[in-house]
Amino acid sequence: MFRKTTLSLALAGFAALTAAPAQANESHAHIGHVMTKWGDTPGGQGFLPVALQEAKIAETHAGFAAADPSDLESMHLHSRHVLHALDPSVEPSGPGAGYGVLRATEGTQSHIGFAAGSTGAADAVKLHATHVSASAEAVVERTEAVKLLITEILAASDAATAAPLIAQMKESVAAIITGVDLNGDGNIGWADGEGGLMVAETHMGFMMEAEGLK
């Protein structure tokens, strides 16, 4: 009886030891999907790096669009390029990678939620997943707003009408990357709609450091 009980306890202890890494690895796998590898992204990269790359292309072309406020043709062309980098399902042709900020950010938000909801997810994962998700949500909202703004730009029939909309687009695209200090405290945080892709990236860094992944 003693030997049987001892064996049972040993097996139970072994199961607990082997289960813990598997549980931890589940959240780590989803962290990897956000930051390092996913199947259908350009180059198989993580969602968040793709979102940042596409956003920087959008930022570049927003700058091109704003370069000459008297050139309506250029404003329309580069606004389409911005739209392509944001959401190629709406504008299929352009200089982006064909994945888009919107899709990559939605992937980030989904998989960081999976990481936080994984069995055995660490407190640091749950904490920073909230920050990353809130930042991603703000990016999605800004991206949708810029898409609507570009619709107005493309409908403009003269440069004087388009120019102030272009200036607004340029500012909004920059905010997708950096976030916005909405409360005027001198900092861009993750809460209350302030966060951008760089804020999400910062909190992914905190999470990965806490989990020994960097």
Solvent accessible surface area in square Angstrom, and as a share of the most:
residue,aa,sasa,rsa
1,M,189,0.85
2,F,163,0.68
3,R,207,0.76
4,K,147,0.62
5,T,61,0.36
6,T,64,0.37
7,L,108,0.54
8,S,61,0.39
9,L,123,0.61
10,A,62,0.48
11,L,107,0.53
12,A,61,0.47
13,G,34,0.32
14,F,131,0.55
15,A,55,0.42
16,A,64,0.50
17,L,133,0.66
18,T,67,0.39
19,A,40,0.31
20,A,56,0.43
21,P,70,0.44
22,A,64,0.50
23,Q,69,0.31
24,A,36,0.28
25,N,87,0.44
26,E,77,0.34
27,S,1,0.01
28,H,42,0.19
29,A,49,0.38
30,H,35,0.16
31,I,1,0.01
32,G,19,0.18
33,H,45,0.20
34,V,0,0.00
35,M,37,0.16
36,T,85,0.49
37,K,146,0.62
38,W,79,0.28
39,G,74,0.72
40,D,74,0.38
41,T,8,0.05
42,P,39,0.25
43,G,85,0.81
44,G,24,0.23
45,Q,50,0.22
46,G,0,0.00
47,F,9,0.04
48,L,1,0.01
49,P,33,0.21
50,V,1,0.01
51,A,0,0.00
52,L,13,0.06
53,Q,85,0.38
54,E,1,0.00
55,A,1,0.00
56,K,108,0.46
57,I,48,0.24
58,A,0,0.00
59,E,69,0.31
60,T,67,0.39
61,H,23,0.10
62,A,0,0.00
63,G,24,0.23
64,F,96,0.40
65,A,1,0.01
66,A,33,0.26
67,A,82,0.63
68,D,64,0.33
69,P,82,0.51
70,S,87,0.56
71,D,54,0.28
72,L,39,0.20
73,E,140,0.63
74,S,29,0.18
75,M,1,0.00
76,H,29,0.13
77,L,85,0.42
78,H,31,0.14
79,S,0,0.00
80,R,98,0.36
81,H,35,0.16
82,V,0,0.00
83,L,12,0.06
84,H,7,0.03
85,A,0,0.00
86,L,0,0.00
87,D,14,0.07
88,P,21,0.13
89,S,99,0.64
90,V,82,0.47
91,E,32,0.14
92,P,106,0.67
93,S,81,0.52
94,G,34,0.33
95,P,57,0.36
96,G,17,0.17
97,A,61,0.47
98,G,40,0.38
99,Y,11,0.04
100,G,0,0.00
101,V,0,0.00
102,L,18,0.09
103,R,120,0.44
104,A,0,0.00
105,T,0,0.00
106,E,78,0.35
107,G,10,0.09
108,T,1,0.00
109,Q,47,0.21
110,S,52,0.34
111,H,18,0.08
112,I,0,0.00
113,G,39,0.37
114,F,104,0.44
115,A,0,0.00
116,A,26,0.20
117,G,66,0.63
118,S,8,0.05
119,T,82,0.48
120,G,52,0.50
121,A,10,0.07
122,A,37,0.29
123,D,116,0.60
124,A,25,0.20
125,V,0,0.00
126,K,99,0.42
127,L,99,0.49
128,H,26,0.12
129,A,5,0.04
130,T,75,0.43
131,H,19,0.09
132,V,0,0.00
133,S,32,0.21
134,A,32,0.25
135,S,0,0.00
136,A,1,0.01
137,E,72,0.32
138,A,5,0.04
139,V,1,0.00
140,V,22,0.12
141,E,103,0.46
142,R,37,0.13
143,T,0,0.00
144,E,71,0.32
145,A,57,0.44
146,V,1,0.01
147,K,33,0.14
148,L,127,0.63
149,L,12,0.06
150,I,0,0.00
151,T,86,0.50
152,E,95,0.43
153,I,0,0.00
154,L,51,0.25
155,A,81,0.63
156,A,8,0.06
157,S,100,0.65
158,D,63,0.33
159,A,19,0.14
160,A,85,0.66
161,T,68,0.40
162,A,0,0.00
163,A,24,0.19
164,P,81,0.51
165,L,32,0.16
166,I,3,0.01
167,A,59,0.45
168,Q,96,0.43
169,M,0,0.00
170,K,95,0.40
171,E,129,0.58
172,S,29,0.19
173,V,0,0.00
174,A,34,0.26
175,A,10,0.08
176,I,0,0.00
177,I,7,0.04
178,T,59,0.34
179,G,5,0.04
180,V,48,0.28
181,D,46,0.24
182,L,110,0.55
183,N,104,0.53
184,G,62,0.59
185,D,85,0.44
186,G,67,0.64
187,N,97,0.50
188,I,71,0.36
189,G,29,0.28
190,W,80,0.28
191,A,35,0.27
192,D,129,0.67
193,G,35,0.33
194,E,8,0.03
195,G,0,0.00
196,G,0,0.00
197,L,1,0.00
198,M,92,0.41
199,V,17,0.10
200,A,1,0.01
201,E,71,0.32
202,T,66,0.39
203,H,25,0.11
204,M,0,0.00
205,G,13,0.12
206,F,96,0.40
207,M,0,0.00
208,M,25,0.11
209,E,117,0.53
210,A,63,0.49
211,E,38,0.17
212,G,61,0.59
213,L,64,0.32
214,K,156,0.66
